[in-house]
Amino acid sequence: MPAALQTCSRSCRKTGFLEKGRIFLFDSFYFFFAMGRRAKGQQGNGSAAVGDDEPGQRSIATIEGWEDGEYYQRAVTKLDRWELQSADRLTFHFNTTQVVLVQDPHSNHLGGYIWLTAIVFCTYLESVLASVNKKGGKGKKRHEWIHMDHGKRWVELGSGVGLIGIMLAKLGIENVIITDIADLVDIMERNVEANGLRVRSLSGRRKNDAEQDHSVVVEPLLWNDAEAIAHIQSAGPIDYLLACDCIYSEASAVDLVLTMDALATESTSVICVSEVRNEAAQEKFMEEAKERFTVEELAPHAWQDKACSQTAFNETLKMYRMFKGKRGKRSRGTPTAAAAAVAKS
């Protein structure tokens, strides 16, 4: 659903304008908007609309849902936010694995449905692992930001429907923790189990199976909540702390950085991937982050070329690495050239 319509829909829910007639009018408006958009895609340049198979083009996902009261299932060959977010069920076809997700297209929460940056980042993670495997495990370079070592502990903030955490587990990472607000825990757990993985808990919220293999920890975590943070810390030191598409408002950017600061140690690599939508929120995030971390930005060609070779994505993406203390010969007071460039921006 287009951003303006999403905002309108959520605003109506939050302000109590949820009378049946108004919902019907809104949904009808969006339906005709979407139909017109698809029809437009089939005119002019002769290109197929999103969701229609194009000769020789690989399917990114198969989506299922309801339109105008009728069930549909179709392939998606391009990253289209509105197409993917309007589906009830998605099956992503990556090079080496598939991930199945359910979502709520009408969720009041931004994390209740898929966002494209998560898909792009999953293709990047897959390409990192493929590069290592292609070289017989000798492809790891000391300066690379992410090493897909199976024993590393990954914690994701703002996991939403759980795509990245599930992808990490399917790529062989044995210690994955995904987190989001309590209202999204159920859908994260359903998606973990839909992909043949066990759900585990740190807080005693549910009984854990004796078997720990092929599992993902799912925990509620409200940013900057001390008790929830303590549950995550109880798992032990974090190797990778990840936030994907979590920078969307100035207020939440502050809480995000405070949570990162509380969870990260000097051995933690904090990876933040974000589509730039709100410049003020990005600036606030960077301001807060630089007070607590050394911040580096990875040049777009160093990672997007790998990811977007499989999934074309034309929006502005940023990937940051943040860390505390010393890294090799670098210290917080002597940032690299990349970090210095970010500091000047």
C-alpha positions as CSV (number, residue, x, y, z in Angstrom):
1,M,0.0,0.0,0.0
2,P,1.4,3.4,-0.9
3,A,3.0,5.4,2.0
4,A,0.3,8.1,2.0
5,L,-2.4,5.5,2.2
6,Q,-0.7,3.5,4.9
7,T,-0.4,6.7,7.0
8,C,-4.1,7.4,6.4
9,S,-5.1,3.9,7.3
10,R,-3.1,3.9,10.5
11,S,-4.3,7.4,11.4
12,C,-7.9,6.2,11.0
13,R,-7.3,3.2,13.3
14,K,-5.6,5.3,16.0
15,T,-8.2,8.1,16.0
16,G,-11.2,5.8,16.1
17,F,-12.5,6.3,12.6
18,L,-13.0,2.6,12.1
19,E,-16.7,2.6,11.1
20,K,-17.4,-0.1,8.5
21,G,-18.5,2.3,5.8
22,R,-15.2,4.2,6.0
23,I,-13.1,1.1,5.9
24,F,-15.0,-0.1,2.9
25,L,-14.5,3.3,1.1
26,F,-10.8,3.3,1.9
27,D,-10.2,-0.3,0.8
28,S,-12.2,0.3,-2.4
29,F,-10.2,3.4,-3.1
30,Y,-6.9,1.4,-2.7
31,F,-8.2,-1.4,-4.8
32,F,-9.0,0.8,-7.8
33,F,-5.7,2.7,-7.2
34,A,-3.8,-0.6,-7.4
35,M,-5.7,-1.8,-10.4
36,G,-4.9,1.4,-12.2
37,R,-1.3,1.2,-11.3
38,R,-1.0,-2.3,-12.7
39,A,-2.8,-1.4,-15.9
40,K,-0.4,1.5,-16.3
41,G,2.5,-0.9,-16.0
42,Q,1.2,-2.9,-18.9
43,Q,1.0,0.1,-21.3
44,G,3.5,2.3,-23.0
45,N,6.8,0.5,-22.8
46,G,5.2,-2.9,-23.0
47,S,6.8,-4.1,-19.6
48,A,4.8,-6.5,-17.6
49,A,3.2,-5.4,-14.4
50,V,4.7,-6.5,-11.1
51,G,3.7,-10.0,-10.3
52,D,3.4,-11.2,-13.9
53,D,6.1,-13.6,-15.1
54,E,8.5,-12.1,-17.6
55,P,10.3,-14.5,-20.0
56,G,13.7,-15.4,-18.6
57,Q,13.2,-13.5,-15.4
58,R,13.6,-15.3,-12.1
59,S,10.8,-15.1,-9.5
60,I,11.8,-13.3,-6.3
61,A,8.8,-14.5,-4.4
62,T,5.4,-16.2,-4.6
63,I,2.7,-14.3,-2.9
64,E,-0.8,-15.2,-1.8
65,G,-3.7,-13.1,-0.6
66,W,-7.1,-11.7,-1.3
67,E,-8.2,-9.0,-3.8
68,D,-11.8,-7.9,-4.1
69,G,-12.9,-11.0,-2.2
70,E,-11.0,-13.4,-4.4
71,Y,-8.0,-15.5,-3.5
72,Y,-4.9,-15.1,-5.6
73,Q,-1.4,-16.7,-5.9
74,R,1.2,-15.2,-8.2
75,A,4.9,-14.9,-8.8
76,V,6.7,-11.6,-8.2
77,T,9.8,-10.8,-10.3
78,K,10.5,-7.3,-9.1
79,L,10.8,-5.7,-5.7
80,D,7.6,-3.8,-5.3
81,R,6.7,-2.6,-1.8
82,W,3.0,-2.3,-2.3
83,E,2.7,-5.7,-4.0
84,L,4.6,-7.5,-1.3
85,Q,3.1,-5.7,1.7
86,S,-0.5,-6.4,0.5
87,A,0.0,-10.2,0.5
88,D,-1.0,-12.5,3.4
89,R,1.6,-15.1,2.7
90,L,5.0,-14.8,1.0
91,T,7.5,-17.5,-0.1
92,F,10.9,-15.9,-1.0
93,H,13.0,-17.8,-3.5
94,F,16.6,-17.1,-2.6
95,N,19.5,-18.9,-4.5
96,T,20.1,-21.5,-1.8
97,T,17.0,-21.6,0.3
98,Q,13.3,-20.5,0.6
99,V,11.7,-18.6,3.4
100,V,8.0,-18.7,4.1
101,L,6.3,-15.8,5.9
102,V,2.9,-14.8,7.0
103,Q,2.0,-11.2,7.6
104,D,-0.9,-8.8,8.3
105,P,-1.2,-6.3,5.5
106,H,-3.5,-4.2,7.7
107,S,-1.3,-4.3,10.8
108,N,-1.2,-1.1,12.9
109,H,2.6,-1.8,13.4
110,L,5.2,-1.0,10.8
111,G,6.9,-4.3,11.6
112,G,3.7,-6.3,10.9
113,Y,4.6,-6.7,7.2
114,I,7.7,-7.0,5.0
115,W,10.0,-4.2,4.1
116,L,12.2,-4.4,1.0
117,T,15.5,-3.6,2.7
118,A,15.3,-6.8,4.6
119,I,15.0,-8.8,1.3
120,V,18.0,-7.0,-0.1
121,F,20.1,-7.6,3.0
122,C,19.2,-11.3,2.9
123,T,20.5,-11.6,-0.6
124,Y,23.7,-9.8,0.6
125,L,24.2,-12.3,3.5
126,E,23.7,-15.2,1.0
127,S,26.3,-13.7,-1.3
128,V,28.8,-13.4,1.6
129,L,28.4,-17.0,2.5
130,A,28.5,-18.1,-1.2
131,S,31.8,-16.2,-1.6
132,V,33.3,-18.1,1.3
133,N,32.0,-21.5,0.2
134,K,33.3,-20.9,-3.3
135,K,36.8,-20.5,-2.0
136,G,36.6,-23.5,0.2
137,G,36.2,-21.5,3.4
138,K,39.2,-19.4,2.6
139,G,37.2,-16.4,1.4
140,K,37.1,-14.6,4.7
141,K,39.1,-11.4,4.8
142,R,40.0,-9.7,8.1
143,H,38.7,-6.3,7.0
144,E,35.2,-7.6,5.9
145,W,32.4,-6.4,8.1
146,I,30.4,-9.7,8.3
147,H,31.8,-13.2,8.7
148,M,29.2,-15.9,8.4
149,D,30.8,-18.1,11.1
150,H,28.2,-20.6,12.4
151,G,29.0,-20.1,16.1
152,K,28.6,-16.3,16.2
153,R,25.7,-14.9,18.2
154,W,23.4,-12.6,16.2
155,V,20.8,-10.4,17.8
156,E,18.4,-8.4,15.6
157,L,16.5,-5.4,16.8
158,G,13.2,-4.5,15.1
159,S,12.8,-7.9,13.5
160,G,9.2,-7.4,12.3
161,V,8.0,-10.6,10.7
162,G,11.4,-12.2,11.2
163,L,12.8,-12.6,7.7
164,I,16.4,-11.8,8.4
165,G,16.7,-14.0,11.6
166,I,15.1,-16.9,9.8
167,M,17.4,-16.4,6.8
168,L,20.5,-16.4,9.1
169,A,19.4,-19.7,10.7
170,K,18.8,-21.2,7.3
171,L,22.3,-20.1,6.3
172,G,23.7,-22.0,9.2
173,I,24.1,-19.5,12.0
174,E,23.4,-21.4,15.1
175,N,22.7,-18.7,17.6
176,V,20.1,-16.2,16.4
177,I,17.9,-14.0,18.6
178,I,15.1,-11.9,17.0
179,T,13.3,-9.2,18.8
180,D,10.5,-6.7,18.4
181,I,7.6,-5.3,20.4
182,A,5.4,-7.8,22.3
183,D,2.5,-7.5,19.7
184,L,4.8,-8.9,17.0
185,V,6.1,-11.9,19.0
186,D,3.3,-14.2,17.9
187,I,3.8,-13.6,14.1
188,M,7.6,-14.0,14.5
189,E,7.1,-17.3,16.3
190,R,4.7,-18.5,13.6
191,N,7.1,-17.7,10.9
192,V,10.0,-19.4,12.6
193,E,8.0,-22.6,13.0
194,A,6.7,-22.3,9.4
195,N,10.3,-22.7,8.2
196,G,11.0,-25.9,10.1
197,L,12.8,-24.2,13.0
198,R,12.2,-24.4,16.7
199,V,11.3,-21.4,18.8
200,R,13.2,-20.8,22.0
201,S,12.9,-18.2,24.8
202,L,15.3,-16.5,27.2
203,S,12.8,-15.0,29.6
204,G,10.9,-18.2,30.4
205,R,8.0,-16.9,28.3
206,R,7.6,-20.4,26.9
207,K,9.1,-23.8,27.6
208,N,12.2,-24.6,25.6
209,D,12.7,-28.0,23.9
210,A,15.7,-30.0,25.0
211,E,17.0,-29.9,21.5
212,Q,18.7,-26.5,20.6
213,D,19.6,-27.3,17.0
214,H,17.8,-25.5,14.2
215,S,16.2,-23.0,16.6
216,V,15.7,-19.3,16.8
217,V,15.2,-17.3,20.0
218,V,12.2,-15.0,19.9
219,E,11.9,-12.3,22.5
220,P,9.9,-9.1,23.1
221,L,12.1,-6.1,23.3
222,L,10.8,-2.5,23.6
223,W,13.8,-0.3,22.9
224,N,15.5,1.2,25.9
225,D,13.5,-1.1,28.3
226,A,16.0,-2.2,30.9
227,E,14.2,-5.5,31.9
228,A,13.9,-6.6,28.3
229,I,17.5,-5.7,27.5
230,A,18.6,-7.8,30.5
231,H,16.9,-10.9,29.1
232,I,18.8,-10.5,25.9
233,Q,22.1,-9.9,27.8
234,S,21.5,-13.1,29.7
235,A,22.3,-15.1,26.5
236,G,25.9,-13.9,26.6
237,P,28.2,-11.6,24.6
238,I,26.8,-10.5,21.2
239,D,29.0,-10.8,18.1
240,Y,26.6,-9.1,15.7
241,L,23.9,-6.6,16.7
242,L,21.7,-5.9,13.7
243,A,19.1,-3.3,12.9
244,C,17.5,-3.3,9.4
245,D,15.2,-0.4,8.4
246,C,14.7,0.7,11.9
247,I,15.4,4.5,11.5
248,Y,12.0,6.1,10.9
249,S,11.5,8.9,13.4
250,E,13.8,11.1,15.5
251,A,12.3,9.9,18.9
252,S,12.7,6.2,18.0
253,A,16.2,6.8,16.7
254,V,17.3,7.9,20.1
255,D,15.8,4.8,21.8
256,L,17.4,2.6,19.1
257,V,20.9,3.9,19.8
258,L,20.5,3.7,23.6
259,T,19.4,0.0,23.2
260,M,22.4,-0.7,20.9
261,D,24.7,1.0,23.5
262,A,23.3,-1.1,26.3
263,L,23.7,-4.4,24.4
264,A,27.0,-3.9,22.6
265,T,30.4,-4.7,24.1
266,E,33.8,-4.0,22.7
267,S,33.6,-7.2,20.8
268,T,30.3,-6.5,19.2
269,S,29.9,-5.3,15.6
270,V,26.7,-3.2,15.3
271,I,25.4,-3.4,11.7
272,C,22.7,-0.9,10.8
273,V,21.1,-1.1,7.3
274,S,18.6,1.6,6.4
275,E,16.6,2.9,3.5
276,V,16.8,6.7,3.7
277,R,13.3,8.1,3.9
278,N,13.4,10.6,6.8
279,E,16.6,12.7,6.7
280,A,15.9,14.2,10.1
281,A,15.7,10.8,11.7
282,Q,18.9,9.7,9.9
283,E,20.7,12.8,11.2
284,K,19.4,12.2,14.7
285,F,20.5,8.6,14.6
286,M,24.0,9.5,13.5
287,E,24.3,12.3,16.1
288,E,23.4,9.9,18.9
289,A,25.5,7.0,17.5
290,K,28.7,9.1,17.1
291,E,28.5,10.0,20.8
292,R,28.8,6.3,21.8
293,F,30.4,4.5,18.9
294,T,33.0,4.7,16.2
295,V,30.8,4.8,13.0
296,E,31.8,3.6,9.5
297,E,29.8,3.6,6.4
298,L,30.3,0.9,3.8
299,A,30.5,2.2,0.3
300,P,27.3,1.2,-1.6
301,H,29.2,-0.7,-4.4
302,A,30.9,-2.9,-1.8
303,W,27.7,-4.6,-0.8
304,Q,24.8,-3.4,-2.9
305,D,26.4,-4.7,-6.1
306,K,26.3,-8.2,-4.6
307,A,22.7,-7.9,-3.3
308,C,21.1,-6.0,-6.1
309,S,22.5,-8.2,-8.8
310,Q,19.8,-10.6,-7.7
311,T,17.1,-8.1,-6.7
312,A,17.1,-4.7,-8.4
313,F,16.5,-2.0,-5.9
314,N,16.9,1.7,-6.7
315,E,16.2,3.4,-3.4
316,T,19.0,5.0,-1.3
317,L,20.4,2.5,1.1
318,K,23.0,3.0,3.9
319,M,25.0,0.4,5.7
320,Y,26.8,1.4,8.9
321,R,29.1,-0.5,11.2
322,M,29.5,0.8,14.7
323,F,31.8,-0.5,17.5
324,K,33.2,0.5,20.9
325,G,36.7,0.6,22.1
326,K,39.6,-0.6,19.9
327,R,39.5,-2.6,16.7
328,G,43.0,-3.6,15.7
329,K,45.0,-0.3,15.6
330,R,41.9,1.8,15.5
331,S,40.5,3.4,18.6
332,R,37.4,5.5,19.2
333,G,39.6,8.6,19.0
334,T,41.3,7.7,15.7
335,P,38.6,6.7,13.3
336,T,39.3,5.3,9.8
337,A,39.0,7.5,6.7
338,A,35.5,6.0,6.1
339,A,34.5,6.9,9.7
340,A,35.9,10.4,9.3
341,A,33.9,10.9,6.1
342,V,30.7,9.9,7.9
343,A,31.6,12.3,10.8
344,K,31.8,15.2,8.3
345,S,28.5,14.4,6.7
